[in-house]
Amino acid sequence: MTSSDSGSAVPRLVIAAPSSGSGKTTVATGLMAALTARGLAVSPHKVGPDYIDPGYHALATGRVGRNLDAYLCGPELVGPLFLHGARGCDIAVVEGVMGLYDGAAGEGELASTAQVAKLLRAPVVLVVDASSQSRSVAALVHGFVSWDPEVRVGGVILNKVASDRHEALLREAVDSVGVPVLGVLRRAAPVETPSRHLGLVPVAERGSDAVDAVAAMGARVADGCDLEALAGLARSAGALSCAAWDAGEALVSSPPPPLPVPSPGAAPPDPLVRPGRPRPQAPDGLRRRVAMASGAAFTFSYAEHTELLAAAGAEVVTFDPLRDEELPEGTQGLVIGGGFPEVYASELSANEGLRKSVAELAFSGAPVAAECAGLLYLCRELDGLPMCGVLDAAARMSERLTLGYRDAVAVSDSALAVAGTRMRGHEFHRTAVEPGAGAAPAWGMRAPERRVEGFVERGVHASYLHTHWAAEPGVARRFVERCRTS
């Protein structure tokens, strides 16, 4: 198999399951690692908004893990975004989300693994937890194969198989359905992938342990699965007629609305801020320098955000709020994505120099985009520990998990959008902020419940809502333009 410049011809598989917990992450990540070990350039993808699995995919393949989300970006962008990520690769592996046919609540097949498989014209490999069944597996597989004739289930991988006898019974049952068994993974101690309140612990926090875990997944899949048969099935995927997504072209086809008139800034309420300090300019005087939070506390970001910012004229530089005591020199805009600041609250609070640097930038009127973890970091405090003090709000851990897609509309003009801009997003957190919205809220939620949320102050846009900028590329251009004018 050779690398293809035509993304539409890249062989591809979708790894799905009847339900969560069946083992699809182990199989998908292990398959990526096993194929990479054979010398193939593997393009890794994840259905849905999840940020954590793509980190393991990137570790397995050496390439950026990318998301394919038909709710956040629209079905029309699934193919183009896939081709963008798969350009120049030998094969692509797409890990599904939840059960094969599970999607956005109340939206039919929207955002389901099945819908993405159809949009990609890709065969599906069904990972079945066989630990508590034998002949009944035939009924289960038959149901998933026949439910939607447009979804092509090309094979089954049986997981948690107890013995040779158990395997023989399962194979006989699945054979009766006419679907090939492409792998059998024996019941064994699970690969060490620790979890906490929002799922797996991200790769960035685990270091060599994550490397060892991915290697173990790769070895299990290589030993238990027919890699040649899986690659052959991937080659049967249909060609795609769409063109690969390109950040520059997306910006051209999505012109931004006019910049908002900045609202007057209030007097800085936080003693960390030194009023009157001039905001530094970009070193080259041309490209705007945008700093993006990274490191163990801030691991959630879609790759396309960086690509869109760069295409809009930004020089994107990363910094680690756990280690760096100041923002990068010349920072003119700041993006703080999602992650786990609640886990690192003590370390973040102790880094007073960076908190001061962030507060000074925000109070200068520079554009700051903060999502979820970024919102918490900008608050006055998190679980009683001082944070940046940019927002007069307090954040705390909560027993309630907030999770789900959101249909939102911008309530206030900001560095990201003008009021009335409609975007779809995703919430995923076990924290609470009081108050939940400022005098100028960021978003009004249209569904599943009507409420306002988030903060727009000076150049700051801070919210719990995760959005995918590929759906609204003008957001990136607007942000960079604000770096030039604020």
C-alpha positions, 0 to 999 in steps of 0.5 A: 500500500502506498501513500496517496495524494488523493485523500478520496482514495485513502483506505479507511475503517470505522471502529464502532461498537453496540455500546460504550464500554465494549472496547472500541477505544482499545481496538481503534488505538491498538489498530492505529499503533499496529498499522503504524508499526508496520510502516504505514502512515495512519490518519487518526480520527474520532467521531464526536466532540471528545478531546481525550481519545485523539491524544492517544490516537496521536501517540499511536500514529505520530499524527494529529488526532482529529475530530469528525462531528456532524453536530458541531460542524454540520454533515457537509464538513465531515468529508472535507475535514476527514480528507484534510486530516488524511492527506498523504496517508496510507490508511485512516482509522476512525474511532466511533462514539457510544453505540453505532447508532447513538447520536445527538439526543432527539436528533435521529442519526445526527452525529452518530457513528453510523452517520459519519460512516455513511458520509465517509462511505467507509466500512464499519468494524463492530467491536463486540463485548462477548464476555457474557454470551455465546450464540446470542452474539449472532442476534446482536450482530444481525440486528446491527447489520440489518438496522440501516442497510446504508451502513456496511458492517464489514467485520466483527472483532470479538472482545473479552473472549474466555477460551478456545471453546468460547471462541469456537461458539462465537465464531460459529454464531457470527458465521451464520450471519455472514459477517467475517470475524476479523479478530479475537481478543482474549479476556485479560487484565485491561490495559492501564488507562486510568480515568477520573471525573471526565473520562480517561486521563489525557496523554499529556498528564501521563508521559511514559505511562501513556506510551506504554499503554498505547504500545500494549494496545498495539501488541494486543491488536496485532496478536489477535486481529487479522491486520491484512484482512482489516487493511483489505476491508479499508481498501473497499471504502468508496471514493469521496467526491468532496474536496479536502478542507483548507483553512485559508479557503475556508476563511475566504469563503466565510467573510467576517462581520464587522468588528464590534465597538469595544465596550468601555473597560471597568477599573481593574478590580484585581491587585495583580494588574498594574494599570497603564502598562502598554500592551506589547506588539508582535515582534515582526510588526505584521503577524499578530502573536496569539498565545495558546495555553497548553500543557497538562492543565489545558489539553483540549483544543481542536487542531483546526483552531490553530490552523485557522488562526494561522491562516488569518494572519496569526503567529500561534505560540504555546505556553504552559500555565503550570510552568511559564511565569509570563505570557510569550513576549509580544502576545496580542491575543490569548486562547485558553481552551479546555482541560483540567484546571481543577486538578492543578488548581494549587499549581496554577494559583501558585504561578502568580507571575503568569496570573498577573500577566494574563490579567494585564493582557485581559484588562488592556482590552486584548482579545481573549477566548476562553472555553470551559477550563479557560473560563475557570482560570479567568475567574476570581477563584477556583475551589477557594484558590486565587486565579487570574481575577479577570472575571468577578466570578468564583468557580468550584467543583460540583457533583453534577456532570453537565454534558451534551450538545448545545444550540446557541446564539451569541448574545453580545458582540465580542472578539469572536462573534457579533450578537445573533451569530448562531453556533452549535457547541458542546458542554462537558464539565463537573464544575460550576461558576457563580454567577453563571453569566455576566452583565453581557452574557456570551451565549443564549442557549436555544436547546435543550434548555433556554438560558444565558451563559458566559461572559463578554467583558472588554476583549474577553469571551469566556464560556463553558461552551466548546465550539468548533471554529471550522463551522464558523471560520470567520470567528478566527479572522475576527479574533485576529483582526481584533488583535490588530485593532484593540 
